[in-house]
Each structure stands twice: as C-alpha cells, then as structure tokens.
Amino acid sequence: MQIWTGLGNPGPKYALHRHNIGFMVCDVIAEMHGFGPVQKKFSGWAQEGRIGTQKVLLLKPATYMNESGRSVGEALRFYKLGVEDLTVFHDELDLAPFKIKVRRGGGLAGHNGLRSINQHLGPDFRRVRIGIGHPGSKDRVTGHVLGNYAKSEIDDLTDMLGAISAEADWLARGDDARFMSEIALRQQAV
C-alpha cells in the first residue's frame, strides 16, 4: 500500500487557494480512479482505491497545513508503512505555474506543511511539487499562496489536474521520470 497525501487547509473558503492544490489533486484522482467513499480517519479525510495494480490511500489532513505531519504520521503508523511509501502533493513557489517536478527528500522552501511532515517523519518522503509561480516580490507571497486561482487560470488548472490523474499509474509504479514526462507531453498538446 502507498499513502498519497494532498496538502491543503480544510474548509470551503480555502477550496480554490493555490495552497490547496494538494487537496484538489486528491479529489480528482479519487474521482477519475473510482476510489471508495470518504472516511474520517487519521485526523483527516481518507479514501481507498487502486491505481493500476497498486493499492493507494488518499489522505487530506484536516489539521490545517501547520499540523499535516500529525495526520500523515497516524496513517503511516496504522498501516505500518515507512516514508518510502509516502507521496506528498504540494504547491511550489519556485516552479512555473502548472509545472510538475517529483523528487525524494530535499528542502522545505518555507512550506509549513512540508515542515510539519519533516518534523514527524524526517525529510526522505517523495514530493510531487506543483508549480504556482512566484509573485515577484517577497511581500506578495502570502497573498499569492493564499489567493484563489484566477478565472484565466482555471482551464490550465483543470488540464494539469486531469494530466496528473491520467498519468498517476506511472507514479504508483515508482517511475517518477515517466510520470513527469507524460504530464509534460499532455500539457504541450493542449
């Protein structure tokens, strides 16, 4: 089993924030891959299903971003899994909007959700970094991250979420390079 966690903040007022892209990914994957019903567990919302031959638990922590590690740690301990079985979907300021990069380990780049998971589990989990772009100046970062996607971005957002879900089997198999490549090809074709 693998645990795929989408980072975000609970509640409707946060739903379209750039910071909630991880929650959006989980919702689209669950819908496109026919995951089971949402269950309240592990201080969050969990859905079980399969992607290809792999069993996956999608987890959206209900703890707010700063405590995401508590929820993720509960799930890993329950299933007796290690960080090698964890994938975290999160927003990334240092990537161009809608670009996807996957890597294991690395820095926290000021991301409170990653910081919390790192505190609970260490840094060696797989990250799917989803570009939201940098607003240009440091004093505009908070408003950008906690701002909604603009109407002009919705088509690109929808295409990217669809591409992540459609190519999720590569991620489930552990072929991160192919996952990134296939998403890039889909985005070029649009």
C-alpha positions in Angstrom: 0.0 0.0 0.0 1.0 3.6 -0.6 -0.2 6.7 1.1 -0.7 9.8 -1.1 -1.3 12.9 0.8 -2.5 16.2 -0.6 -1.7 19.2 1.4 -4.2 22.0 2.0 -6.4 23.7 4.5 -9.9 22.4 5.4 -13.0 24.5 4.7 -14.8 26.0 1.7 -13.1 29.4 2.0 -9.7 27.7 1.2 -11.0 25.4 -1.6 -9.5 27.3 -4.6 -6.4 28.7 -2.9 -3.1 27.8 -4.6 -2.0 26.4 -1.3 -4.8 23.8 -1.6 -3.6 22.3 -4.8 -2.8 19.0 -3.0 -6.4 18.6 -1.9 -7.5 19.3 -5.5 -5.2 16.5 -6.8 -6.6 14.0 -4.3 -10.2 14.9 -5.2 -9.5 14.5 -9.0 -7.6 11.2 -8.5 -10.3 9.8 -6.3 -13.0 10.7 -8.9 -11.1 9.5 -12.0 -9.9 6.2 -10.5 -13.2 5.3 -8.7 -11.9 5.4 -5.1 -14.2 4.4 -2.3 -16.2 6.8 -0.1 -14.5 9.4 2.0 -13.9 8.3 5.6 -13.0 10.5 8.5 -9.8 9.0 10.0 -6.2 9.8 10.8 -7.3 13.4 11.7 -8.3 13.9 8.1 -10.3 12.5 5.2 -9.2 9.2 3.6 -10.3 7.3 0.5 -9.0 3.9 -0.5 -8.7 2.6 -4.1 -6.4 1.2 -6.7 -4.2 2.9 -9.3 -3.2 0.2 -11.7 -2.1 -2.7 -9.5 -1.2 -0.6 -6.5 -3.4 0.0 -3.5 -3.4 3.6 -2.6 -4.8 5.6 0.4 -5.5 9.2 -0.5 -5.3 11.4 2.6 -6.3 15.0 3.1 -5.2 16.1 6.6 -8.0 18.1 8.4 -5.4 19.5 10.8 -4.6 22.7 8.8 -1.3 23.0 7.0 0.9 23.5 10.0 -0.1 20.2 11.6 -0.2 18.0 8.5 2.6 15.7 9.8 0.4 14.6 12.7 -2.3 13.2 10.3 0.2 11.7 7.9 2.2 10.1 10.8 -1.0 8.5 12.2 -1.8 6.9 8.8 1.7 5.6 8.3 1.8 4.1 11.8 -1.6 2.5 11.4 -0.6 0.7 8.2 3.0 0.0 9.5 4.5 1.8 6.5 7.6 3.9 6.1 8.4 7.2 4.4 9.3 5.3 1.3 5.6 4.5 0.9 4.5 8.2 1.2 3.9 10.7 -1.6 3.0 14.3 -0.8 1.4 16.6 -3.4 2.0 20.3 -2.6 2.3 23.8 -4.1 5.7 25.1 -5.0 6.5 28.8 -5.4 9.8 28.1 -7.2 8.2 26.3 -10.2 6.4 28.0 -13.0 2.6 27.7 -12.8 1.3 24.2 -13.6 4.7 22.6 -13.9 5.3 19.3 -12.1 8.5 18.0 -10.6 8.9 14.9 -8.5 11.7 14.2 -6.1 12.5 12.4 -2.9 13.7 14.4 0.0 15.0 17.9 -0.2 14.5 21.3 1.4 11.3 22.7 2.8 11.3 26.0 0.9 9.3 27.7 3.8 6.4 25.4 3.3 4.7 24.8 6.6 3.0 21.5 5.6 6.3 20.0 4.5 8.0 21.3 7.6 5.4 19.5 9.8 5.8 16.2 7.9 9.5 16.6 8.1 9.3 17.1 11.9 7.2 14.0 12.3 8.8 11.7 9.8 12.1 13.1 8.5 12.8 14.5 5.0 13.0 11.4 2.8 9.4 11.2 1.5 8.5 11.6 -2.2 7.2 15.0 -3.1 5.1 16.0 -6.2 5.9 19.7 -6.5 3.2 21.6 -8.3 4.2 25.0 -9.6 2.2 28.0 -8.6 4.9 30.6 -9.7 6.4 33.4 -7.6 4.5 36.7 -7.5 7.8 38.6 -7.9 8.4 40.2 -4.5 8.6 38.6 -1.1 5.9 40.8 0.4 3.3 39.5 -2.1 4.0 35.8 -1.4 1.4 35.2 1.3 -1.4 36.8 -0.7 -0.4 34.8 -3.8 -0.2 31.5 -2.0 -3.4 32.1 0.0 -5.2 33.6 -3.1 -7.6 31.8 -5.3 -6.7 30.8 -8.8 -7.8 33.4 -11.3 -10.6 32.7 -13.8 -7.9 32.9 -16.6 -6.0 30.0 -14.9 -8.9 27.6 -14.5 -8.5 25.9 -17.9 -4.8 25.3 -17.3 -5.5 24.1 -13.7 -8.1 21.7 -14.9 -5.8 20.3 -17.7 -3.0 19.9 -15.2 -5.2 18.1 -12.6 -6.5 15.8 -15.3 -3.0 15.0 -16.5 -1.8 14.2 -13.0 -4.7 11.8 -12.6 -4.4 10.2 -16.0 -0.7 9.5 -15.6 -0.9 8.5 -11.9 -0.2 4.9 -12.7 3.4 5.8 -13.5 3.7 7.4 -10.1 2.2 4.4 -8.4 4.7 2.2 -10.2 7.6 4.4 -8.9 8.5 5.7 -12.4 8.7 9.4 -11.5 10.6 10.3 -14.7 7.9 8.8 -16.9 5.2 10.4 -14.8 6.7 13.9 -15.3 7.4 13.3 -19.0 3.9 12.1 -19.8 2.4 15.1 -18.0 4.7 17.5 -19.9 3.6 15.9 -23.2 -0.1 16.2 -22.3 0.4 19.9 -21.4 2.2 20.6 -24.7 -0.6 19.0 -26.6 -3.3 21.3 -25.1 
